[in-house]
Amino acid sequence: MRKISFPVLIFAMSMVSGVVTPVHADCNVDDSRYVVHDAGTVTDTATGLMWKRCVQGVSTDDCSVGAGKLLIRADAMNSARAEEFGDFTDWRLPKIEELQSLIVDCASGPTINHIAFPNTDGVTVHSVSGGMDYSTKNWIVDFGTGEISAADDNTERQVRVVRTVK
């Protein structure tokens, strides 16, 4: 297993635009935060979460084979719950706070750690968290800009899955 680091982030919310803007305290790295596993997963020791390194539809250790599946939110939740990967069956769609913890706004390119999540192409991903209008919107993260915003549930986006380490 390789250990990699991730900066500690502070976030400021702007309810005027419906966008949460990431503001980082610093970009110093903590080498103990992420543990990359051979099974295509990474554990965040700070949050107790295990992430699949690649978005749904993409595979290999460097997430270079395939194309990210584009799904509406309901299908994304079903896809996450049905996922069987790395000997685990308790995968789920992440909460917005969990996705928010992955943002690195001091990195170049997509605002996500490229060692933990290789070949991330900076597209938006769904969360399970409802947006400002809980009946038709959900919070999404754009890893290309670091922005978090409310978006329509029926817009297709990529899917990143997570599980709680027990």
Secondary structure in CASP SS format (residue, H / E / C, confidence):
PFRMAT SS
TARGET T0000
AUTHOR 0000-0000-0000
METHOD secondary structure of the structure
MODEL  1
M C 1.00
R E 1.00
K E 1.00
I E 1.00
S C 1.00
F C 1.00
P C 1.00
V C 1.00
L E 1.00
I E 1.00
F E 1.00
A E 1.00
M E 1.00
S E 1.00
M C 1.00
V C 1.00
S C 1.00
G C 1.00
V E 1.00
V E 1.00
T E 1.00
P E 1.00
V E 1.00
H E 1.00
A C 1.00
D C 1.00
C C 1.00
N C 1.00
V C 1.00
D C 1.00
D C 1.00
S C 1.00
R C 1.00
Y E 1.00
V E 1.00
V E 1.00
H C 1.00
D C 1.00
A C 1.00
G C 1.00
T E 1.00
V E 1.00
T E 1.00
D E 1.00
T C 1.00
A C 1.00
T C 1.00
G C 1.00
L E 1.00
M E 1.00
W E 1.00
K E 1.00
R C 1.00
C C 1.00
V C 1.00
Q C 1.00
G C 1.00
V E 1.00
S E 1.00
T C 1.00
D C 1.00
D C 1.00
C C 1.00
S C 1.00
V E 1.00
G E 1.00
A C 1.00
G C 1.00
K C 1.00
L C 1.00
L E 1.00
I C 1.00
R H 1.00
A H 1.00
D H 1.00
A H 1.00
M H 1.00
N H 1.00
S H 1.00
A H 1.00
R H 1.00
A H 1.00
E C 1.00
E C 1.00
F E 1.00
G C 1.00
D C 1.00
F E 1.00
T C 1.00
D C 1.00
W C 1.00
R E 1.00
L C 1.00
P C 1.00
K C 1.00
I H 1.00
E H 1.00
E H 1.00
L H 1.00
Q H 1.00
S C 1.00
L C 1.00
I E 1.00
V C 1.00
D C 1.00
C C 1.00
A C 1.00
S C 1.00
G C 1.00
P C 1.00
T C 1.00
I E 1.00
N C 1.00
H C 1.00
I C 1.00
A C 1.00
F C 1.00
P C 1.00
N C 1.00
T C 1.00
D C 1.00
G C 1.00
V C 1.00
T E 1.00
V E 1.00
H E 1.00
S E 1.00
V E 1.00
S E 1.00
G E 1.00
G C 1.00
M C 1.00
D C 1.00
Y C 1.00
S C 1.00
T C 1.00
K E 1.00
N E 1.00
W E 1.00
I E 1.00
V E 1.00
D E 1.00
F C 1.00
G C 1.00
T C 1.00
G C 1.00
E E 1.00
I E 1.00
S E 1.00
A E 1.00
A E 1.00
D E 1.00
D C 1.00
N C 1.00
T C 1.00
E C 1.00
R E 1.00
Q E 1.00
V C 1.00
R C 1.00
V C 1.00
V E 1.00
R E 1.00
T E 1.00
V C 1.00
K C 1.00
END
